[in-house]
Amino acid sequence: MAPGTKKAGDDGGAQPEQRQLLPPPPPSASLATAQTLCSSVTFFPVLALQRLLQCFGYSHAVTLQSGRTVAVGAELAQGGYAVVYSARDTRTGEAFALKKLLCQSAEQVALARHEIQTLTALAHPHIMPLADYAVVSVGASTFEYYLLFPFMQNGTLREMIDGALSRRSRIPETQILDLFLKICRAVSELHAKTPPLAHRDIKPENVLLSDDFEPLLTDFGSVEVADVRIVKRADALRLQERAAQMSSMPYRAPELYDAPDNAHITSRTDAQPA
């Protein structure tokens, strides 16, 4: 997940996250009680709010860029330096998925900023929208980046496929073609940017399904400028190292494993997973 860096595999390649997003519980009476308590006073100290949320099963609260505060709930998924939690708006009770990136190096900070910038530059019906974000300093050179997304209770395309297999049923061909076409449109939106962008980690785990089972491409931490010229061996090694870090092995284009000399890498790397 969607939505960060994946865990490395045998060749340093990324593997799917440990868990997929699961439906959150319905707004509980405990959260409603916490909301009522919080709204019944003119001023509520931050520390007191944190302790109150812990009493009702939420670990802590995060205030985001827009001023919205969300209560952080159970862990939903993790991979690399990213963890995804369930979250709820403390005012409205609306459910979200909150992606936390723990950045302990300049490189990780750059990756987190890049993901936020990429998401804010994209607007498409089949690309997961970024609802809000926050940056929290937790040390001299350590930051927590929080990315807030709408919660997709129908999970991922991978879960849909696995569910059909476990039931020994088939997904209708018309639905498969519809999903494929809409995912292609989302990828095309990336390729149409100036300069063109490539996702480089398109896989069923990175396609979430909305309430009406519309696909949304997610996890844009792997996105890069699509066009890369391999002039010298160092260019190839740099590309391969980045791909090993960010692109899942089974879905990685061959040229990202071993970039040939004098090659021109383009957005066609996204065609391999399809």
N, C-alpha and C positions, 0 to 999 in steps of 0.2 A: 504494500500500500503505500488505491490508491489508495496512496499514497507514498523517499529517503534512500540511503545506501543499503544495499542488500547484503546478506551474509555471503561470505566467500565460499566457493566450492573447491573441488580438488585442484582445479587449475587457477584458483583465485577468482573464479567466476561467481556471479551472484546466484543465490538460490531463492526460491519463493519464501515469503515470510512464514514464521512459525504458525501463526493462526490467521484465519480470515476474519473479516468483520462480521460480527453477529448482531442480530437485532437487539436494541437496547430495551430494557424493561419499560413499560408504560410509565408516564409521570406518576411517581409514587406519592402517597399521602405524606411521607416524610419530607420529600422535596417541597411539596406544597406548603407544609408547615414551616419549613425553613424560609421559603419565599415570603410567607405571611409575616413571620417574625422580623425578617429583614426590612420589609416594606412598612412595618408598623412604627418605626422610629425614624426620626429625622436624620440622625447620624449613627452609623454603625461602624465601630472600629474594625479595621482590617483583621487584626488578630482574633477578635471575637467572632468575626464572620468565618474565619478559617476553622476555629474550634467548633462552631456550630455545624458547619458542613461535615466535619469529621464524625460528629455524633449521628448524622443521618446517612452515613455510608459513602460520603464523597471525600476524597483525599485532601483536596485543597481547591482554591479558586484562582483563576487567572483573569486579569483584566487586559483586554485586547486593545488594538490600535484605535478602534472606533469608540472606546469607552464601555463596550459591552463586557460583562463579567460572566464567565462560565464556571460551573462547578465540575471538577474533573472526577470521573467515575472509574470504572473498571478498565483494566488493560484489555485491548482487543487484538492487537497484533504487534509484532516487533521484528526488526531486522537491521543489522548494522548498528548505526548510532541513532536510529529512529524508533520511536514507540508510538503507537496509536491508542488513544483512550476514548471511551465514551464520554460525552460531556453534555451538560444542559445549561441553557441560558438561565441564570438565577432569577431573572425578572419574568420571562415568558414561559419557561419550562421546555422550550423547543430543543429537540435532540440534535446533537452534532457529533462529528468525529473530530477529535483534536490530535493532530500529529505533532509530536515533540521531537525536536532535533537537538541533541546535546553536542555543542560545538566546542571542542577543546584545542583547536588549532586554526590558524588563519585559512587553511585550505577548506576546513569544514564550514567555517563562517562564510567563505566565498560561495560554496555549494548551496548553502541555505538561502543566501541572498539571491543567488541565481534562480533557484526554484520559485521564490516569491515573485521576482521580476518576470519570469516566464509566465506564471499563472495570471498575474495582473495584466499582462499584455494580450491574453487570449480570451476570447468570448465566442463560444460556440455551443449549440444545444447538446452536443455530444462530447464535450470536454468538461470535466469536473470543475466547477467554479470554486475559487477561493473566497470564503465568506468573510474572513478577517484574519489577522495575525498579530503576533506580539514578539518582542525581543526582551529577554530578561537576563541581566547580568548576575551571575552567581559566583563570580570570582575575578581575579585580576585579568585572566585571559580566557575565561570560560563563559559561554553564553547558552541560554536555552531559547531556541526559536520555536514558537508555537504557530501552527497553521490550522485554521478552523475550516472544516468542510461540512456541507449538508450530510446528514446521516442517510445511508442507503440501506434500508432494512432488508432488501432482497439479496444483499451480498454481492458476490462476484460472479463473473461468467464461469470461472472455474467451478464454483459451487453448483451452478446450474448444470454444468456438464457432468460433474461427479454425481449429482443427485439423480440425473437421468440414468446414468450407468448403474447406480445402486438399485434403482427400481426396474432395471432392464427394460427401460422405455426409450423412446426416441424423441428428440427435439424436432418438431415439424420442419421440413426443408424450407418452407416459406419464412419461418421465424429465423432460421439460420441465415438465410440470404439477407433478410432485413437487418439483422444484427451486424452482419459483415459489411453491408453497404454503409451503415451509419458509423461504424468504426473507421472505415476508409475515409469518410467525409471528415471525421475529426483529425485523422492523420494528414489529410490534404490541407487542412487549415494550418497545420504546422509548416508544411512544405511550401505554402504560399507566402509565408512571411519573408521580409527583406532584412537580413539575409535568410535563406531557407533554414528551417530547423528540422532536426531529426529526433524522434523520441528515443529510439535505440533500446527500448525494453518493452515492446508490445507483446503481451501475453495475457491469457485468460484471467490471471490473478490481478492484472492492472486494468480490468474493465469492470466497473461497478454497474449495478442494475437499479434503476430508479423504481419508484412505487408502481409505475405502469410498465416496468421491464424495458425501459429505454436504456441503451448502453451509454456509459460515460467513461471516456478514457481518463486515466488518473496516473499518479506517480510521475511527476515531471522532474524529479531530481536527476534523471538520466539524460534529459534533453540537452543537445548541443547544436552548434552551428553545423549544418549538414555537410557543407563542402570543405573537404580537407585535402590538401595537396601533400603527397608523400615525396619529398625532395631528397631526403637522406634517411639513413637507417634510424636515426634518433626520432624522426617524425613517426615512423612506423611503430617503434617501441612505445612512444608516448600514447598513440592511439590505442594500441593493444592493452596497455596498462589501464587506461581509462575504461575501456570496454570490459575488461576483466573485473573491474570494480563495480560497474554500474549496469551491465547487461547480463541477463540470465543466460546460462550456457545453452539450454536447448533451443532458445529463440534468437541466438546471436548470429548475425550474418557472417559468412565465411571470411570475408575480407577484414573483419574485426578480430579474427583469430591470428591471421598472418597477412598483414597488409603488404602487397607486392611493391617493389621499387618503382618509383615514378608513377604511382597510382593516383587517381583522382577519386576520392571517396565522396559519395553524394547521398542524397536522401533516399536512394534506392536501398540503403541498408535496412530501411523499415519494411521493405517488401519481403524480406526473408521470413519473418514470423508468419506472414499471411499465408 
